[in-house]
Amino acid sequence: MIIRNVQVTDLAKLLSLEEQVFGDCALNAVSMRQQIDLFSEIFFVAEKGAEIAGFVIGGVSVGKSYGWILDLVVRSEYRREGIAAELTEKCIKTLRRFCKSKILLTVEPDNSARILYNKLGFKDVELDPTYFGVNSPRLIMELNIENGV
Ligand SMILES: CC(C)(COP(=O)(O)OP(=O)(O)OC[C@H]1O[C@@H](n2cnc3c(N)ncnc32)[C@H](O)[C@@H]1OP(=O)(O)O)[C@@H](O)C(=O)NCCC(=O)NCCS
């Protein structure tokens, strides 16, 4: 497996995996293409042969000192092999070049991805019951990166 920066030519494969995992809540082609254009330096793909096994999209809040893990997906047949951890660690390492205080993410409160984020050092900050609108709660989590923590 290799981890590399995203390329525009990945778009169709990314969309297919995103839709397979998130269904109606998946990023659409417009959003995914915009994420590639904005964040290719902090958008990483795990590649196994010709297949995309997973990806992570980082982001930055412009004019602020913090970054984001915006999306994280691993293909179901490759889960529990450490791919998400490796992708996220790579993204965090690169985000440190652009952000000096903290890295944020949001997650569904009952998503087991929380265990992964806890392992990587993220702490629960706030449960926002309407983060994505009515009946769309998200737990906001934060990794402090001040002083190289
Ligand atoms: C969440 C997700 C990205 C994890 O990918 P992964 O490659 O399987 O994760 P890793 O193998 O790197 O997991 C590292 C550790 O996190 C924890 N973890 C990951 N998935 C877990 C699960 N389903 N249940 C419990 N712990 C889990 C474990 O501690 C794991 O270490 P271990 O396998 O040695 O016990 C993957 O399950 C996925 O794509 N889910 C659907 C999309 C999603 O919910 N994304 C997150 C949106 S916020």
The ligand as an SDF file (V2000), in Angstrom:
LIG
                    3D

 48 50  0  0  0  0  0  0  0  0999 V2000
  -13.7270    4.6540   10.6920 C   0  0  0  0  0  0  0  0  0  0  0  0
  -12.8620    4.0080    9.6240 C   0  0  0  0  0  0  0  0  0  0  0  0
  -12.2800    5.0880    8.7220 C   0  0  0  0  0  0  0  0  0  0  0  0
  -11.6970    3.2550   10.3260 C   0  0  0  0  0  0  0  0  0  0  0  0
  -10.8500    2.7280    9.3150 O   0  0  0  0  0  0  0  0  0  0  0  0
   -9.8220    1.5320    9.6220 P   0  0  0  0  0  0  0  0  0  0  0  0
   -8.7750    1.5560    8.5770 O   0  0  0  0  0  0  0  0  0  0  0  0
  -10.5740    0.2780    9.8190 O   0  0  0  0  0  0  0  0  0  0  0  0
   -9.2210    1.9780   11.0260 O   0  0  0  0  0  0  0  0  0  0  0  0
   -7.8280    1.4600   11.6300 P   0  0  0  0  0  0  0  0  0  0  0  0
   -7.5700    0.0500   11.2120 O   0  0  0  0  0  0  0  0  0  0  0  0
   -6.7760    2.4540   11.3350 O   0  0  0  0  0  0  0  0  0  0  0  0
   -8.1820    1.4950   13.1900 O   0  0  0  0  0  0  0  0  0  0  0  0
   -7.2170    1.8810   14.1400 C   0  0  0  0  0  0  0  0  0  0  0  0
   -7.8280    1.6520   15.5170 C   0  0  0  0  0  0  0  0  0  0  0  0
   -9.0370    2.4170   15.6680 O   0  0  0  0  0  0  0  0  0  0  0  0
  -10.0110    1.6350   16.3880 C   0  0  0  0  0  0  0  0  0  0  0  0
  -11.1260    1.2530   15.5040 N   0  0  0  0  0  0  0  0  0  0  0  0
  -11.2360    1.4690   14.1730 C   0  0  0  0  0  0  0  0  0  0  0  0
  -12.4300    1.0000   13.7180 N   0  0  0  0  0  0  0  0  0  0  0  0
  -13.0640    0.4900   14.7880 C   0  0  0  0  0  0  0  0  0  0  0  0
  -14.3220   -0.1700   14.9670 C   0  0  0  0  0  0  0  0  0  0  0  0
  -15.1690   -0.3520   13.9350 N   0  0  0  0  0  0  0  0  0  0  0  0
  -14.6500   -0.5910   16.1980 N   0  0  0  0  0  0  0  0  0  0  0  0
  -13.8340   -0.4010   17.2440 C   0  0  0  0  0  0  0  0  0  0  0  0
  -12.6070    0.2010   17.1480 N   0  0  0  0  0  0  0  0  0  0  0  0
  -12.2430    0.6280   15.9340 C   0  0  0  0  0  0  0  0  0  0  0  0
   -9.2750    0.3930   16.8770 C   0  0  0  0  0  0  0  0  0  0  0  0
   -8.6980    0.7110   18.1110 O   0  0  0  0  0  0  0  0  0  0  0  0
   -8.2240    0.2410   15.7900 C   0  0  0  0  0  0  0  0  0  0  0  0
   -7.1070   -0.4870   16.2330 O   0  0  0  0  0  0  0  0  0  0  0  0
   -7.1620   -2.1140   16.2570 P   0  0  0  0  0  0  0  0  0  0  0  0
   -7.7050   -2.5650   14.9210 O   0  0  0  0  0  0  0  0  0  0  0  0
   -5.7150   -2.4810   16.4650 O   0  0  0  0  0  0  0  0  0  0  0  0
   -8.0560   -2.4800   17.3920 O   0  0  0  0  0  0  0  0  0  0  0  0
  -13.6710    2.9840    8.7810 C   0  0  0  0  0  0  0  0  0  0  0  0
  -14.3310    2.0920    9.6420 O   0  0  0  0  0  0  0  0  0  0  0  0
  -14.6910    3.6370    7.8710 C   0  0  0  0  0  0  0  0  0  0  0  0
  -14.3860    4.0030    6.7290 O   0  0  0  0  0  0  0  0  0  0  0  0
  -15.9280    3.7960    8.3750 N   0  0  0  0  0  0  0  0  0  0  0  0
  -17.0160    4.4130    7.5990 C   0  0  0  0  0  0  0  0  0  0  0  0
  -16.7470    5.8900    7.3560 C   0  0  0  0  0  0  0  0  0  0  0  0
  -16.6750    6.6600    8.6340 C   0  0  0  0  0  0  0  0  0  0  0  0
  -17.4820    6.4850    9.5560 O   0  0  0  0  0  0  0  0  0  0  0  0
  -15.6830    7.5720    8.6880 N   0  0  0  0  0  0  0  0  0  0  0  0
  -15.4690    8.4470    9.8110 C   0  0  0  0  0  0  0  0  0  0  0  0
  -16.2790    9.6720    9.6360 C   0  0  0  0  0  0  0  0  0  0  0  0
  -16.0500   10.8220   10.9680 S   0  0  0  0  0  0  0  0  0  0  0  0
  1  2  1  0
  2  3  1  0
  2  4  1  0
  2 36  1  0
  4  5  1  0
  5  6  1  0
  6  7  2  0
  6  8  1  0
  6  9  1  0
  9 10  1  0
 10 11  2  0
 10 12  1  0
 10 13  1  0
 13 14  1  0
 14 15  1  0
 15 16  1  0
 15 30  1  0
 16 17  1  0
 17 18  1  0
 17 28  1  0
 18 19  1  0
 18 27  1  0
 19 20  2  0
 20 21  1  0
 21 22  1  0
 21 27  2  0
 22 23  1  0
 22 24  2  0
 24 25  1  0
 25 26  2  0
 26 27  1  0
 28 29  1  0
 28 30  1  0
 30 31  1  0
 31 32  1  0
 32 33  2  0
 32 34  1  0
 32 35  1  0
 36 37  1  0
 36 38  1  0
 38 39  2  0
 38 40  1  0
 40 41  1  0
 41 42  1  0
 42 43  1  0
 43 44  2  0
 43 45  1  0
 45 46  1  0
 46 47  1  0
 47 48  1  0
M  END
$$$$
